[in-house]
């Protein structure tokens, strides 16, 4: 069975991220802090799926367009960079600074650096997509602008954290930078929601070998008929 309307996925992640920030980050006390941690773990899991879908999209385009294999390897490396950023941030969230300060500090900074690398590579690799349904130069300019905003805010956050602050006046400034960076990254997700409009994803099949009552051909014919019913018109498909 083919999964259509993939564009809804990054849209839901973006909305969920904003709701998480607005609802749970107003306080550092329990239970809001616990809810923030749980929701953040959900968002990071969803982001990992989004990164995988983006990698599959780039890989499909690069193979069909006879793009050098270097770009396919670069997209794979970028996927691992993104997953490393998510892992670093997950460590920072699940090890509060009040308990283990160095884990949260290193995790936050490392996730900022890796996330910036990911979105910059993401923008330039997406520029190689040539499709009439995708205004690649407009999306590229939007992504580069958002990547520059995220980079500037991340650099300001790191600088604000390193400045000695006995009066805690930089805490509020750092929070403002963090909020703006968060919203900019959420808007960055929406560019993929637009690009995923016609993308169709086929999940991997489960094959049971050695089972006497299992006929793989029956399921293959069933899947083929379902795909023809659910897929958009051929002129709108651009990922196999």
Protein Blocks (a to p, Z undefined) as FASTA:
>chain_A
ZZehklmmmmmmmmmmmmmmmmmmmpccdfklmmmmmmmmmmmmmmmmmmmmmmmmmmmm
mmmnopafklmmmmmmmmmmmmmmmmmmmmmmmmcfklmmmlmmmmmmmmmmmmmmmmmm
mmmmmmmpccfklcfklmmmmmmmmmmmmmmmmmmmmmmmmpccfkommmmmmmmmmmmm
mmmmmmmmmmmmmmmmmgccdddddddehiakbcfklmmmmmmmmmmmmpccfklpcbZZ
